[in-house]
Amino acid sequence: MTGLAPGAAALAFLLAAVAPLALALAAGEEPGGWHEEAGIAAGLVGLALLLLQFAHAGRWEAVSGRVGIDVTMRFHRAAAILLLALVLLHPVLFVAPLLARDPLAGLARLHAMFGSPRMTTGKLAWIALIVTVALALARRRMRYQVWRLLHGLGAAAAAGLAVWHALSVGLYSGFPILALMWLAGLAGAGLLLGWSWGWKPWRLGGGRWRLGAVAPLGSGYWEVTLDGPAPHHRAGQFFWLAFGRTAPWDDNPFSVASAPGEKRLRFVIREAGDMTRRLGSLGAGLPVRVDGPYGAFVVPDGDGPLLLVAGGAGIAPILSIARDLAARGDPRPVALLHGARSADRLVCRAEVAAIAARHGWRVLHLAEEGEIPPPVETGLMQRDRLAALISGWNPAEVTAMICGPEPMTMAVVRHLEALGVPPGGLRYELFDYA
């Protein structure tokens, strides 16, 4: 698995974000009042964060390969909120003393500042960023493909206008080294966007992968099989898939369910949106754009006990891991827990039970409602059930691989921590970044 270590990635991001401050100090300009310097600092760091968003939000394994998509995207969201706060504060700080003394006069000064022709690019960048972040916060109310297009274009517009603003009116950004850094950052952002929305989709869309079959697995669940070149992935990773000839931004992440070494890629996909609801109507032979593998949700080396926990469609990467462990004859103790709202959503239950019987694993299936056929049990993933699954094991040696809805995942994490499983033994990956 490639990529920076999580600590190194975080340090590199921090250093890049504050680098403009160091370059501004090296410019040798006579400092102004505290409020002016604070306003400039907020603008410099905010612009750096904006340009960095293109680096760590892209599918760039050299940056996020060992971090995981959920951590990367949650960090992307947090950084966006921080940069928005800095950009909102940027003009306000310049008039902070006046606002404190006379709020009406301070607001009038702000109004005049925004009305100045010199500030047009800054004002437009300000608006573009606010709209882009607002659309991201409201993305569940939009079609996924529309949101991704608007998000990318909005971010690109905000970045271009912000760099133009910094170079045209910025006090320190006229310093050659800092100006060069802004131009290089903007060029890098443009190249990353062109790479992810241009060259890469074109290269991957050459018909190397075709839809083999789509088979129903349960209520709203499908097994999707892809035919193509010999796949290379680790159990638990995921791919970005686009079915048919679609726009470059119209792909979605799906965890692989097949084990490494299989000749075909298999996915377990739940109907959850416009694209997934069409899976049953897709015909064999349809070209599929496949980008991956990605993700750090993989079993670490070792021989300690392994607990696999899946909720609903979270069975996909857990099934990949289980199939891989079984194919390799991994001798470590394994327990597998799969829960769903109803028993007909406990997909691949017979296969899981057969693997568990052959290898002596502990297995428990849970359903919350409807008809509950034995040996499925009724209820939730409560602490006593988790305790029973790991009974006789040293909790400090347990590795838990958890995938499912966020509330379920966080509840299982809390239960396992209370049972003595250390934080380093808890591994999960979420595709919900809210």
VODOVO-748351 format. One record per atom (N, C-alpha, C): residue in one letter; x negated, y, z negated. Coordinates in pm, whole numbers, padded with zeros to 5 digits, always signed. Layout:
BEGIN
aXYZ...
This chain:
BEGIN
m-00085-00119+00000m+00000+00000+00000m-00088+00124+00000t-00063+00213+00095t-00145+00332+00108t-00082+00448+00031g-00160+00555+00020g-00108+00675-00045g-00188+00712-00168l-00169+00838-00210l-00234+00887-00331l-00172+00825-00454a-00253+00808-00558a-00199+00767-00686a-00105+00877-00736p+00000+00843-00812p+00097+00944-00855p+00032+01064-00923g-00064+01040-01012g-00130+01150-01080g-00208+01238-00984a-00277+01176-00890a-00354+01253-00791a-00262+01334-00700a-00148+01276-00662a-00053+01348-00578a+00002+01470-00651a+00036+01453-00779a+00089+01565-00857a-00015+01675-00873l-00140+01635-00898l-00247+01734-00915l-00272+01809-00785a-00274+01738-00673a-00297+01803-00543a-00185+01902-00513f-00061+01866-00545f+00051+01957-00522f+00037+02082-00609l+00002+02064-00736l-00012+02179-00826l-00122+02273-00779l-00235+02217-00741l-00346+02301-00695l-00310+02377-00568a-00239+02311-00477a-00199+02378-00353a-00098+02489-00381a-00010+02469-00480a+00092+02569-00511a+00032+02695-00571v-00072+02681-00651v-00131+02799-00717v-00252+02854-00642a-00293+02787-00535a-00408+02835-00458a-00392+02979-00411p-00272+03023-00366p-00259+03163-00323p-00290+03263-00435l-00261+03227-00559l-00293+03318-00670l-00444+03335-00683a-00517+03225-00670a-00663+03233-00679a-00720+03317-00564l-00667+03299-00445l-00715+03377-00331l-00678+03525-00345a-00561+03553-00403a-00521+03692-00426a-00615+03759-00525l-00654+03687-00629l-00749+03743-00727l-00883+03773-00661a-00921+03686-00565a-01049+03705-00497a-01047+03820-00398a-00927+03876-00369a-00918+03984-00272a-00978+04114-00324g-00985+04130-00456g-01048+04247-00514g-00962+04372-00513e-00830+04357-00489e-00742+04473-00490e-00722+04524-00633e-00704+04653-00647e-00676+04712-00778e-00536+04668-00820p-00522+04603-00936p-00390+04554-00976p-00294+04668-01008g-00166+04645-00979g-00064+04743-01012g-00005+04715-01148g+00118+04759-01169g+00186+04732-01295g+00218+04585-01310w+00247+04545-01435w+00271+04402-01461w+00388+04350-01378h+00492+04434-01362h+00611+04388-01289h+00580+04371-01141e+00495+04458-01085e+00458+04443-00945e+00375+04317-00924e+00278+04295-01013e+00193+04175-01000e+00276+04048-01020a+00372+04053-01114a+00458+03936-01135a+00545+03909-01013g+00596+04017-00951g+00676+03999-00831g+00596+03941-00716i+00473+03991-00702i+00387+03936-00596i+00354+03790-00624a+00321+03758-00750a+00287+03620-00785a+00404+03526-00757a+00527+03569-00791a+00644+03485-00764a+00659+03460-00616g+00636+03564-00534g+00645+03548-00390g+00539+03455-00334l+00415+03470-00383l+00306+03386-00333l+00329+03239-00365v+00362+03209-00490v+00383+03069-00528v+00509+03015-00462g+00614+03097-00452g+00736+03052-00385g+00711+03015-00240l+00632+03095-00169l+00602+03065-00028l+00517+02938-00018a+00421+02922-00108a+00340+02799-00107a+00428+02676-00129l+00521+02685-00225l+00611+02572-00251l+00698+02543-00128l+00743+02647-00060l+00827+02628+00058l+00751+02552+00167l+00627+02590+00193l+00549+02521+00295l+00514+02379+00253l+00492+02359+00122l+00461+02224+00073l+00579+02130+00085q+00702+02184+00088q+00820+02099+00100q+00813+02011+00225f+00754+02063+00332f+00747+01987+00457f+00651+01868+00443a+00553+01881+00354a+00454+01773+00339a+00509+01658+00257h+00566+01688+00139h+00605+01575+00054h+00747+01527+00080a+00824+01598+00167a+00956+01547+00202a+00953+01459+00326g+00846+01466+00403g+00834+01384+00522g+00796+01241+00487r+00808+01154+00586r+00771+01013+00565r+00621+00999+00590w+00546+01047+00495w+00402+01055+00507w+00342+00962+00402e+00307+00842+00444e+00259+00741+00351e+00133+00785+00279a+00051+00868+00345a-00072+00914+00281a-00043+00998+00157v+00078+01054+00148v+00116+01135+00033v+00198+01054-00067s+00302+00986-00019s+00399+00927-00111s+00403+00775-00109g+00308+00710-00041g+00314+00565-00028g+00313+00492-00160r+00243+00546-00261r+00236+00478-00391r+00324+00543-00496v+00402+00641-00454v+00488+00712-00549v+00631+00660-00543g+00682+00631-00425g+00820+00586-00410g+00909+00698-00363i+01009+00663-00282i+01092+00765-00220i+01178+00837-00323d+01225+00764-00428d+01314+00831-00523d+01239+00938-00600v+01117+00908-00645v+01038+01007-00718v+01001+01123-00625t+00961+01090-00502t+00923+01193-00406t+01039+01288-00378m+01158+01234-00354m+01271+01318-00318m+01327+01393-00439r+01323+01335-00555r+01364+01409-00674r+01267+01525-00700f+01140+01500-00676f+01041+01607-00690f+01066+01715-00585h+01102+01673-00464h+01136+01767-00357h+01253+01856-00401r+01352+01797-00460r+01469+01873-00506r+01430+01969-00618a+01352+01921-00715a+01311+02007-00826a+01225+02122-00776a+01135+02094-00682a+01050+02200-00627a+01133+02302-00551a+01238+02256-00483a+01325+02348-00410a+01397+02443-00505i+01444+02390-00616i+01513+02475-00714i+01414+02575-00775l+01291+02530-00804l+01191+02620-00859l+01155+02730-00759l+01132+02691-00633l+01094+02795-00535l+01209+02891-00511l+01334+02843-00516l+01447+02934-00501l+01451+03034-00616a+01424+02986-00738a+01422+03077-00853a+01313+03183-00836l+01195+03141-00790l+01085+03235-00771l+01118+03337-00661v+01180+03289-00553v+01214+03379-00443v+01324+03477-00485l+01419+03433-00565l+01522+03523-00615l+01463+03628-00710l+01365+03586-00789l+01300+03679-00883l+01205+03775-00813h+01152+03734-00698h+01050+03811-00628h+01086+03960-00612p+01202+03996-00554p+01233+04139-00542p+01278+04201-00674v+01342+04120-00760v+01394+04174-00886v+01282+04221-00977l+01172+04146-00978l+01062+04181-01068l+01001+04317-01034f+01005+04355-00908f+00948+04485-00871f+01021+04602-00937v+01148+04584-00966v+01227+04692-01028v+01268+04656-01170a+01201+04558-01230a+01241+04512-01363a+01243+04622-01468p+01139+04707-01479p+01144+04813-01581p+01261+04909-01560l+01289+04944-01434l+01400+05034-01407l+01533+04967-01438l+01546+04838-01405l+01669+04765-01440l+01693+04763-01590a+01583+04750-01666a+01597+04746-01811a+01640+04881-01867r+01585+04991-01808r+01618+05125-01858r+01754+05172-01808d+01780+05151-01681d+01902+05202-01619d+01949+05101-01514p+02034+05006-01553p+02074+04900-01462p+02132+04951-01330l+02211+05056-01333l+02269+05107-01209l+02163+05162-01115a+02067+05235-01172a+01957+05287-01090a+01872+05173-01036g+01852+05069-01118g+01775+04953-01072g+01844+04881-00958l+01976+04865-00967l+02049+04801-00859l+02045+04885-00732a+02051+05018-00750a+02042+05105-00634a+01906+05093-00567r+01800+05078-00647r+01666+05060-00591r+01658+04927-00514l+01717+04823-00571l+01719+04694-00502l+01794+04705-00370h+01907+04774-00372h+01986+04790-00250h+01905+04864-00143a+01835+04966-00185a+01752+05041-00090a+01639+04953-00036m+01582+04870-00124m+01474+04781-00082m+01524+04684+00024f+01641+04624+00003f+01695+04529+00099f+01738+04597+00228g+01771+04725+00220g+01813+04797+00340g+01699+04851+00423s+01576+04845+00373s+01461+04897+00445s+01431+04810+00568p+01409+04870+00684p+01374+04791+00803p+01249+04707+00784r+01156+04754+00700r+01032+04678+00677r+01061+04545+00608m+01173+04539+00537m+01205+04419+00460m+01299+04325+00533t+01324+04349+00662t+01421+04266+00734t+01382+04119+00735t+01255+04089+00765t+01213+03948+00770t+01223+03884+00632g+01187+03958+00529g+01198+03904+00393g+01343+03880+00356k+01431+03972+00393k+01574+03956+00362k+01631+03834+00434l+01596+03818+00561l+01645+03702+00636l+01591+03571+00580a+01462+03570+00541a+01404+03450+00479a+01476+03419+00349w+01506+03521+00271w+01576+03508+00143w+01712+03441+00166i+01787+03492+00267i+01919+03438+00297i+01909+03294+00348a+01813+03269+00439a+01797+03135+00496a+01767+03032+00388l+01682+03069+00292l+01647+02975+00186l+01767+02948+00095i+01840+03052+00060i+01957+03034-00026i+02059+02942+00042v+02085+02965+00170v+02180+02882+00243v+02132+02738+00251t+02002+02719+00277t+01947+02583+00290t+01960+02506+00160v+01926+02570+00048v+01937+02503-00082v+02083+02478-00116a+02171+02573-00087a+02313+02555-00116a+02371+02438-00037l+02332+02425+00091l+02378+02312+00171l+02327+02179+00116a+02203+02180+00064a+02148+02058+00006a+02225+02017-00118l+02264+02115-00200l+02340+02084-00321l+02479+02034-00288a+02531+02073-00172a+02667+02033-00134a+02667+01927-00025r+02559+01853-00010r+02547+01764+00106r+02649+01651+00106r+02701+01613-00011r+02799+01505-00014r+02930+01544+00056r+02951+01673+00075r+03074+01719+00139r+03058+01735+00290m+02943+01698+00342m+02916+01714+00485m+02878+01580+00545r+02895+01570+00675r+02844+01452+00744r+02692+01450+00731y+02640+01333+00703y+02497+01319+00675y+02413+01373+00790q+02450+01341+00916q+02370+01383+01030q+02371+01535+01045v+02487+01596+01022v+02497+01742+01032v+02412+01808+00924w+02422+01754+00803w+02345+01812+00693w+02195+01803+00721r+02147+01690+00768r+02003+01675+00791r+01954+01772+00897l+02034+01793+01002l+01995+01888+01106l+01990+02029+01050l+02095+02071+00981l+02099+02207+00926l+01991+02227+00820h+01963+02124+00742h+01862+02134+00638h+01724+02158+00698g+01691+02080+00801g+01561+02096+00865g+01546+02229+00935l+01650+02270+01010l+01643+02396+01082l+01641+02515+00985g+01719+02506+00878g+01721+02614+00779g+01588+02630+00710a+01526+02518+00673a+01396+02524+00608a+01291+02581+00702a+01295+02540+00829a+01199+02592+00926a+01216+02742+00947a+01341+02788+00955a+01366+02931+00972a+01318+03009+00850a+01347+02958+00730a+01304+03026+00608a+01152+03035+00602a+01084+02926+00638a+00938+02926+00633a+00878+03025+00733g+00927+03024+00856g+00874+03116+00956g+00896+03262+00919l+01016+03295+00875l+01047+03433+00836l+00968+03475+00713a+00951+03384+00618a+00878+03417+00496a+00731+03445+00524v+00669+03364+00612v+00530+03389+00648v+00517+03521+00723w+00609+03548+00812w+00609+03676+00885w+00620+03792+00787h+00708+03778+00690h+00725+03883+00587h+00596+03903+00508a+00534+03793+00466a+00412+03803+00386a+00300+03871+00464l+00284+03835+00591l+00176+03892+00672l+00202+04038+00708s+00328+04078+00718s+00358+04214+00762s+00365+04314+00649v+00409+04272+00528v+00422+04370+00418v+00348+04328+00292g+00297+04206+00288g+00233+04158+00166g+00102+04233+00136l+00085+04270+00010l-00035+04342-00030l-00158+04252-00020y-00150+04132-00077y-00265+04042-00080y-00272+03953+00044s-00158+03930+00109s-00157+03839+00224s-00229+03896+00345g-00264+04026+00341g-00347+04081+00447g-00492+04041+00434f-00529+03985+00319f-00664+03934+00297f-00686+03817+00394p-00794+03818+00475p-00806+03720+00585p-00791+03575+00543i-00852+03536+00431i-00845+03394+00392i-00702+03356+00357l-00632+03443+00285l-00494+03413+00248l-00403+03414+00371a-00425+03508+00461a-00347+03511+00585a-00369+03384+00666l-00495+03339+00672l-00525+03216+00744l-00456+03096+00679m-00450+03097+00545m-00383+02987+00475m-00235+02983+00510w-00169+03102+00515w-00027+03104+00550w-00004+03054+00692l-00089+03096+00785l-00073+03054+00924l-00098+02903+00938a-00200+02854+00866a-00228+02711+00871a-00113+02631+00809g-00059+02682+00698g+00053+02613+00633g+00176+02610+00722l+00203+02721+00790l+00319+02725+00879l+00298+02632+00999a+00175+02631+01053a+00146+02540+01164a+00160+02395+01120g+00112+02364+00999g+00126+02228+00947g+00271+02188+00928a+00353+02282+00877a+00496+02253+00860a+00561+02226+00995g+00526+02307+01096g+00582+02285+01228g+00539+02152+01289l+00413+02117+01268l+00364+01989+01320l+00434+01871+01252l+00454+01880+01120l+00521+01772+01049l+00665+01757+01095l+00733+01870+01115l+00871+01863+01162l+00877+01807+01305g+00784+01851+01390g+00780+01799+01526g+00744+01651+01531w+00657+01611+01439w+00617+01470+01432w+00733+01382+01388s+00807+01426+01285s+00913+01341+01230s+01040+01347+01315w+01062+01457+01388w+01183+01469+01469w+01155+01459+01618g+01030+01446+01656g+00997+01443+01798g+00917+01321+01837w+00788+01329+01815w+00700+01223+01864w+00731+01088+01800k+00751+01085+01668k+00772+00957+01601k+00900+00886+01646p+01018+00954+01649p+01138+00886+01700p+01123+00841+01845w+01055+00921+01927w+01034+00881+02066w+00951+00754+02073r+00845+00749+01991r+00757+00631+01993r+00829+00507+01940l+00912+00524+01838l+00979+00409+01777l+01104+00368+01851g+01153+00453+01941g+01279+00424+02009g+01262+00358+02144g+01153+00289+02163g+01126+00228+02293g+01186+00091+02313g+01280+00051+02232g+01345-00078+02251g+01268-00195+02193r+01173-00169+02103r+01097-00280+02043r+01186-00365+01953w+01286-00303+01891w+01377-00375+01801w+01517-00375+01859r+01585-00489+01844r+01722-00504+01891r+01807-00565+01780l+01935-00531+01784l+02027-00588+01687l+02051-00735+01721g+02019-00822+01625g+02039-00965+01647g+02181-01007+01616a+02228-00972+01496a+02363-01012+01456a+02408-00925+01339v+02539-00911+01327v+02601-00846+01211v+02705-00943+01158a+02686-00990+01036a+02775-01091+00980a+02835-01041+00848p+02965-01061+00826p+03025-01019+00700p+02976-01105+00584l+02951-01040+00471l+02906-01111+00351l+03010-01108+00239g+03087-01004+00234g+03185-00988+00127g+03264-00862+00154s+03339-00817+00056s+03424-00699+00072s+03340-00574+00097g+03333-00530+00224g+03258-00411+00259g+03108-00431+00269y+03061-00555+00275y+02918-00586+00283y+02888-00662+00412w+02771-00629+00472w+02730-00692+00596w+02584-00734+00587e+02554-00846+00652e+02413-00882+00673e+02378-00844+00816v+02277-00757+00828v+02231-00709+00959v+02095-00772+00987t+02083-00837+01100t+01960-00903+01139t+01902-00834+01263l+01773-00806+01258l+01705-00739+01369l+01600-00831+01430d+01594-00830+01563d+01493-00906+01636d+01390-00810+01692g+01263-00849+01682g+01158-00763+01734g+01022-00821+01705p+00921-00737+01699p+00786-00786+01670p+00778-00841+01528a+00672-00916+01502a+00655-00974+01368a+00652-00863+01264p+00746-00863+01169p+00751-00754+01071p+00641-00769+00967h+00596-00656+00917h+00496-00655+00811h+00547-00563+00700h+00586-00621+00591h+00636-00544+00477h+00613-00623+00350r+00628-00557+00238r+00623-00624+00108r+00765-00637+00056a+00790-00741-00019a+00923-00763-00074a+00964-00644-00160g+01085-00591-00133g+01136-00478-00209g+01124-00346-00138q+01054-00341-00025q+01039-00213+00046q+01164-00185+00132f+01164-00072+00202f+01279-00034+00281f+01234+00024+00415f+01330+00032+00508f+01308+00088+00640f+01414+00194+00668w+01378+00290+00755w+01476+00383+00809w+01526+00326+00941l+01658+00313+00956l+01716+00252+01074l+01811+00348+01145a+01809+00344+01279a+01904+00418+01361a+01953+00322+01468f+02084+00300+01474f+02143+00204+01566f+02188+00274+01695g+02134+00230+01808g+02168+00289+01935g+02084+00412+01964r+02120+00482+02070r+02048+00604+02110r+02105+00721+02031t+02039+00761+01929t+02089+00864+01840t+01989+00979+01830a+02031+01087+01766a+01945+01201+01745a+01829+01164+01653p+01716+01232+01664p+01598+01196+01582p+01624+01203+01432w+01718+01288+01389w+01744+01302+01246w+01857+01209+01200d+01909+01127+01289d+02024+01042+01257d+01977+00900+01223d+01905+00884+01114d+01869+00751+01065d+01889+00748+00915n+01895+00628+00860n+01926+00610+00719n+01833+00506+00658p+01804+00518+00527p+01716+00420+00462p+01794+00299+00412f+01741+00179+00439f+01802+00055+00392f+01692-00038+00341s+01714-00094+00223s+01619-00189+00167s+01624-00320+00245v+01509-00376+00269v+01502-00502+00340v+01540-00615+00246a+01612-00715+00297a+01652-00830+00215a+01573-00955+00250s+01503-00954+00362s+01425-01071+00401s+01290-01071+00330a+01233-01190+00318a+01102-01204+00256a+00993-01177+00358p+00877-01130+00313p+00764-01119+00405p+00734-01255+00469g+00700-01253+00595g+00669-01377+00664g+00784-01430+00748e+00906-01382+00722e+01018-01423+00807e+01002-01361+00945k+01055-01428+01046k+01039-01380+01183k+01134-01266+01217r+01239-01248+01138r+01338-01143+01165r+01352-01057+01040l+01392-00933+01062l+01425-00845+00950l+01572-00863+00915r+01600-00879+00786r+01739-00891+00740r+01769-00784+00637f+01889-00729+00646f+01933-00625+00554f+02072-00659+00501v+02096-00627+00375v+02230-00634+00317v+02277-00490+00300i+02383-00453+00374i+02425-00313+00380i+02572-00303+00338r+02598-00209+00249r+02736-00183+00204r+02794-00067+00284e+02922-00076+00318e+02989+00033+00385e+03000+00152+00289a+02940+00264+00329a+02940+00380+00240a+02953+00512+00314g+02959+00509+00447g+02965+00633+00524g+03006+00606+00666d+03001+00710+00748d+03046+00698+00887d+02971+00590+00962m+02839+00588+00948m+02760+00493+01025m+02780+00350+00975t+02775+00329+00845t+02785+00193+00792t+02923+00133+00813r+03026+00217+00824r+03161+00163+00849r+03176+00113+00992r+03081+00147+01079r+03086+00100+01219r+03004-00026+01242l+02940-00077+01137l+02849-00190+01157l+02919-00309+01222g+03041-00339+01177g+03111-00456+01229g+03143-00447+01376s+03141-00328+01434s+03174-00311+01576s+03051-00308+01665l+02932-00316+01606l+02809-00308+01686l+02781-00443+01751g+02737-00438+01876g+02712-00561+01949g+02566-00602+01948a+02543-00732+01961a+02408-00785+01966a+02334-00726+02086g+02205-00703+02069g+02122-00647+02175g+02111-00496+02171l+02187-00431+02084l+02181-00286+02073l+02041-00243+02028p+01980-00143+02093p+01848-00099+02047p+01857-00035+01908v+01757-00059+01827v+01753-00008+01690v+01617+00059+01668r+01619+00182+01622r+01495+00251+01587r+01459+00213+01444v+01341+00159+01426v+01297+00107+01296v+01171+00183+01253d+01179+00249+01141d+01066+00326+01088d+01033+00273+00949g+00916+00217+00934g+00877+00163+00804g+00771+00057+00818p+00740-00011+00709p+00809-00007+00580p+00762+00108+00491y+00848+00143+00394y+00818+00245+00295y+00854+00191+00156g+00811+00264+00055g+00856+00233-00080g+00753+00166-00167a+00765+00192-00297a+00675+00136-00397a+00748+00041-00491f+00870-00002-00455f+00947-00093-00539f+00904-00236-00509v+00786-00271-00555v+00728-00403-00529v+00681-00464-00660v+00681-00595-00665v+00641-00666-00786v+00490-00655-00806p+00446-00615-00924p+00302-00606-00948p+00240-00744-00960d+00112-00750-00938d+00041-00876-00957d+00042-00913-01105g+00032-01041-01133g+00029-01087-01271g+00110-01214-01286d+00118-01262-01409d+00192-01385-01435d+00292-01368-01549g+00320-01244-01590g+00416-01221-01697g+00558-01244-01651p+00652-01259-01744p+00793-01282-01709p+00849-01169-01624l+00940-01204-01535l+00997-01108-01441l+01149-01110-01452l+01207-00992-01476l+01352-00977-01483l+01398-00898-01361l+01486-00957-01280l+01541-00893-01161l+01685-00854-01189v+01717-00726-01174v+01851-00676-01205v+01904-00601-01084a+02023-00641-01035a+02084-00577-00919a+02228-00539-00951g+02267-00421-00906g+02405-00378-00916g+02460-00352-00778g+02564-00424-00737g+02625-00404-00606g+02527-00425-00493a+02515-00323-00405a+02426-00333-00290a+02280-00333-00330g+02250-00308-00457g+02112-00317-00505g+02056-00457-00496i+02140-00554-00457i+02091-00690-00441i+01994-00702-00325a+01997-00608-00229a+01913-00621-00109a+01765-00634-00143p+01700-00536-00210p+01559-00554-00240p+01533-00664-00341i+01628-00686-00432i+01613-00795-00530i+01615-00929-00458l+01701-00942-00357l+01706-01066-00278l+01575-01086-00202s+01519-00978-00149s+01390-00987-00081s+01283-01039-00177i+01282-00984-00297i+01183-01026-00397i+01206-01171-00437a+01332-01209-00459a+01362-01347-00499a+01322-01446-00389r+01355-01413-00266r+01318-01502-00155r+01167-01514-00141d+01096-01404-00164d+00950-01407-00154d+00890-01491-00266l+00937-01472-00390l+00887-01550-00503l+00910-01699-00479a+01029-01732-00428a+01061-01873-00403a+00975-01930-00291a+00955-01853-00184a+00876-01903-00070a+00731-01927-00110r+00680-01843-00200r+00540-01855-00243r+00524-01952-00359g+00635-01999-00416g+00627-02086-00532g+00564-02017-00651d+00594-01890-00670d+00537-01813-00781d+00576-01878-00913p+00479-01908-01000p+00508-01986-01121p+00561-01904-01239r+00564-01772-01229r+00602-01693-01346r+00749-01715-01381p+00785-01701-01509p+00926-01711-01550p+01007-01597-01488v+01126-01630-01438v+01210-01531-01370v+01353-01543-01422a+01415-01427-01444a+01559-01420-01472a+01620-01321-01376l+01740-01351-01326l+01806-01264-01228l+01947-01233-01274l+01981-01107-01276l+02114-01059-01314l+02171-00976-01200h+02290-01014-01154h+02357-00939-01047h+02499-00906-01093g+02533-00779-01094g+02667-00737-01132g+02732-00659-01020a+02865-00668-01012a+02942-00595-00911a+03081-00570-00966r+03154-00482-00898r+03289-00450-00945r+03380-00572-00938s+03369-00651-00832s+03451-00771-00818s+03364-00886-00770a+03412-01008-00790a+03332-01127-00758a+03303-01139-00610d+03393-01088-00524d+03369-01101-00381d+03259-01008-00332r+03210-00920-00420r+03099-00833-00385r+02965-00887-00439l+02969-01001-00502l+02845-01066-00547l+02790-01146-00429v+02739-01074-00331v+02698-01138-00205v+02575-01226-00227c+02567-01330-00145c+02455-01426-00149c+02445-01497-00284r+02559-01507-00354r+02558-01569-00488r+02518-01715-00481a+02566-01787-00381a+02532-01929-00370a+02383-01948-00344e+02326-01865-00259e+02183-01875-00231e+02101-01845-00356v+02140-01741-00428v+02068-01706-00551v+02075-01821-00651a+02193-01881-00665a+02209-01993-00759a+02123-02112-00717a+02115-02138-00586a+02035-02250-00538a+01886-02226-00564i+01839-02104-00539i+01699-02072-00566i+01669-02087-00714a+01759-02036-00798a+01739-02044-00942a+01734-02189-00989a+01820-02274-00933a+01822-02416-00973a+01693-02485-00933r+01641-02455-00814r+01519-02520-00767r+01397-02480-00849h+01393-02356-00894h+01272-02304-00958h+01287-02282-01108g+01399-02322-01164g+01417-02312-01308g+01435-02169-01358w+01492-02083-01275w+01514-01945-01318w+01642-01934-01398r+01650-01832-01480r+01774-01796-01547r+01852-01703-01454v+01983-01724-01445v+02062-01640-01356v+02198-01612-01419l+02246-01490-01402l+02376-01450-01454l+02442-01357-01353h+02567-01390-01317h+02646-01304-01230h+02761-01246-01311l+02783-01113-01295l+02888-01044-01368l+02981-00972-01272a+03111-00975-01302a+03210-00897-01228a+03300-00824-01327e+03346-00705-01288e+03422-00622-01381e+03572-00644-01372e+03623-00681-01256e+03768-00687-01240e+03805-00793-01137g+03937-00819-01126g+03986-00917-01030g+03967-01059-01078e+03984-01152-00986e+03967-01294-01019e+03819-01324-01042i+03789-01389-01153i+03650-01418-01190i+03630-01569-01187p+03578-01624-01077p+03558-01770-01070p+03432-01809-01146p+03437-01918-01224p+03315-01966-01291p+03211-02003-01186p+03081-01987-01216p+03024-01945-01345p+03008-01793-01360v+03072-01714-01274v+03067-01569-01290v+03132-01532-01422e+03072-01438-01492e+03127-01392-01619e+03184-01251-01603t+03271-01216-01695t+03337-01085-01692t+03261-00986-01779g+03248-00863-01731g+03191-00759-01815g+03080-00681-01749l+03014-00601-01833l+02909-00510-01787l+02771-00561-01830m+02668-00492-01785m+02531-00528-01820m+02497-00470-01958q+02549-00535-02059q+02529-00487-02195q+02399-00541-02253r+02360-00481-02367r+02230-00515-02426r+02221-00661-02465d+02331-00718-02519d+02324-00857-02564d+02301-00953-02447r+02357-00920-02331r+02337-01006-02215r+02193-00997-02165l+02137-00878-02166l+01996-00863-02128l+01905-00932-02229a+01940-00922-02355a+01860-00989-02459a+01861-01140-02439a+01977-01195-02401a+01985-01339-02379a+01899-01381-02259l+01895-01298-02156l+01818-01333-02037l+01668-01335-02064i+01620-01250-02154i+01475-01245-02180i+01440-01309-02313s+01534-01383-02372s+01507-01447-02502s+01391-01546-02489g+01306-01546-02589g+01189-01634-02587g+01070-01575-02515w+01089-01465-02447w+00979-01396-02379w+00927-01283-02467n+00800-01252-02452n+00745-01136-02521n+00786-01011-02442p+00873-00924-02499p+00921-00808-02424p+00807-00720-02371a+00695-00716-02443a+00583-00631-02400a+00520-00682-02272e+00547-00808-02235e+00489-00865-02114e+00588-00870-01997v+00712-00827-02021v+00817-00835-01919v+00804-00721-01818t+00819-00756-01691t+00836-00656-01585t+00979-00665-01536a+01051-00552-01540a+01190-00549-01495a+01199-00471-01365m+01257-00533-01262m+01281-00470-01132m+01431-00444-01124i+01470-00316-01118i+01611-00278-01130i+01653-00197-01009c+01763-00234-00946c+01814-00158-00832c+01966-00160-00835g+02025-00041-00826g+02171-00032-00828g+02213+00112-00845p+02343+00136-00870p+02389+00273-00893p+02315+00336-01010e+02297+00467-01003e+02217+00535-01104e+02269+00515-01247p+02400+00529-01276p+02445+00508-01414p+02410+00369-01466m+02430+00267-01382m+02395+00131-01422m+02246+00117-01448t+02166+00170-01355t+02021+00159-01367t+01971+00224-01495m+02018+00346-01523m+01973+00416-01643m+02019+00345-01770a+02140+00286-01768a+02187+00212-01885a+02100+00089-01910v+02067+00016-01803v+01980-00102-01818v+01843-00062-01869v+01789+00049-01819v+01659+00097-01867v+01664+00124-02016r+01769+00193-02063r+01781+00223-02206r+01791+00095-02289h+01871-00001-02240h+01886-00127-02314h+01752-00201-02324l+01680-00208-02213l+01553-00281-02213l+01448-00212-02299e+01447-00079-02298e+01355-00007-02387e+01387-00039-02532a+01516-00045-02566a+01555-00078-02703a+01517-00220-02740l+01509-00308-02638l+01470-00447-02663l+01319-00465-02667g+01243-00357-02643g+01098-00365-02656g+01021-00371-02526v+01089-00362-02410v+01017-00360-02283v+00953-00223-02267p+00823-00215-02248p+00755-00084-02241p+00791-00011-02113p+00778+00124-02113p+00809+00201-01992p+00732+00154-01870g+00606+00111-01890g+00528+00063-01777g+00580-00064-01715g+00668-00134-01786g+00725-00257-01734g+00858-00237-01665l+00906-00112-01659l+01035-00082-01598l+01014-00019-01461r+01060-00084-01359r+01042-00034-01222r+01179-00028-01154y+01209+00087-01095y+01335+00100-01023y+01318+00205-00915e+01408+00197-00816e+01405+00293-00706e+01549+00329-00672l+01577+00459-00668l+01710+00510-00644l+01716+00584-00511f+01829+00573-00443f+01849+00650-00320f+01952+00761-00341d+01987+00785-00465d+02076+00895-00500d+01992+00996-00575y+01970+01115-00514y+01877+01213-00572y+01948+01324-00647a+02077+01306-00675a+02154+01414-00739a+02101+01442-00879
